[in-house]
Amino acid sequence: MPPRPIHHPISDPDQDYSRSHNRPAVANGVSHGHHGAGGRARNDSARTRQVSQGRPSTGVFTLRHAGRQVRLGPVAFWTVVGTLVVMAGWSMVTATYFAFQDDVLTHMAARQAAMQYAYEDRLAEMRARIDRVTSRQLLDQEQLEQKLDQVVRRQSVLEQRATTIGNIADPATTSSARGSRNAAPPSAAGVKASPIAGPHLFAPPSMREARLDLGRQPAPTLTARPRVGNEQALLARLMESLDRIEGRQTNTLAAMEASYDAKGRSMRAVLAAVGIDPNKAVGAGIGGPFVPYRIAANAGPFEKQAYRINVARAQVERLSATIGMVPLRKPVDGDIDTSSGFGVRLDPFANRAAVHTGLDFRGDTGEPIRVTASGTVVSAGWNGGYGRMVEVDHGNGLSTRYGHLSEIDVKVGQTLKAGQPLGRLGSTGRSTGPHLHYETRLDGEAVDPQKFLQVGAKFGVM
């Protein structure tokens, strides 16, 4: 314990004197009484010195311990006291820290762990968010690639359909690509269009224009990767364009099917009008083994419609080839001037009833005579009352004869196309003047050529 300060009060000299005077003083066995007056004087002097020496000054602190004393001024005293208080406080704080050190460290460790866990949780959340964004981007990319693949596949399908439509609308014609080895090359001015090549009922299909229209508007192609944000709009535009192309293809197929059906009906009507069964008519120069055509089991509407159109086109081609061998055209140029009809008439030489097996067309000597249908020359030369005559076999039991010719420009075995010249008008044989005797025969029997010519005029073949 620190020594307590002792304050010395200022004592009264009289009281000190009385206390010292009444206190018996014994020193070395001798009392004060034996000194007498000299002793009292000495006592008074000592008491006065003691009073003067024992009176402390104001504000001075005296510390006594073990017979020793220390006097301190107020500044030094309070400095010592403050230092002791600070040291005591520091000691208390230090003692408290060491006493609660484990709790503080545990709290700090828990706080650090909580901060670390929160940081790790935030990192995990950010990673999860990044993974979600990445997964969404990958999913969007996969969906975009799938849509692009669908567009590419659809474009390929539409291109194949366009090729199919082109093949249907513009078939390769092999029947008239090459002539016979015995056929003479016709002159540019002498050959007229055949019934299946001119601007009339049996002209090539008008679907060529539709095919060309499809060719002028090709399907869109993907040449560059679209920018992010524009993929959906670009794909939508591509799909709309492909939808329009598919719609045009569908309309084209429908128009082609309707056109071929109409042509087939018209051609059957033509053949029926001249007495030919369209189902029994067979073209020349064709054949081969029979291999049935089977459409795929998973064929779609487009394939089925294309199959129907191909069948209708084949029928039209067969009927067109058959009609091309039916004598429906005029054998002479210009207007027909009939001088004698088919049937019973008065013979110009015998002047009595006779059967006229053909038609007589009046004209000028040397006018070109044209074959009325495709066929093969089976006779070319002088033939009794016919004079110079040419007979052409057209197949399916049909044949035509051209008599009283002044000149013959073909030979036997030569293949002729409808409208090709075969001789010149004349007056040879049993004739009264320049004219053409024209006959049409079916299975060897003479039939009225006027019926064929009327059918040809009705359907625009003339």
Buried (B, 14 or more C-beta within 10 A) or exposed (E): EEEEBEEEEEEEBEEBBEEBEEEEEEEEEEEBEEBEEEBEEEBEEEBEEBBEEEEBEEEBBBBEEEEEEEBBEEEEBEEBEEEEEEEEEEEEEEEEEEEEEEEEEEEEEEEEEEEEEEEEEEEEEEEEEEEEEEEEEEEEEEEBEEBBEBBEEBBEBBBEBBEBBBBBBBBEEEBEEEBEEEBBEBEEEEBBEBBBBBEBBBBBBEBEEBBEEBEEEEBBEEEEEBEEEEBEEBBEEBBEBBEEBBEBBBEBBEBBBEBBBEBBEBBBEBBEBBEBEBEEBEBBEEEEEEEEEEEEEEEEEBBEBBBBBBEBBEBBBBBBBBBBBBBBBBBBEEEBEBBBBBEEEEEBEEEEEBEBBBBBBBBEEEBBBBBBBBBBBEBBEEBEEBBBBBBBBBBBBBBBBBBBBBBBBBEEEBBBBBBBBBBBBBBBBBBEEBBBBBBBBBEEEBBBBBBBBBBBBBBBBB
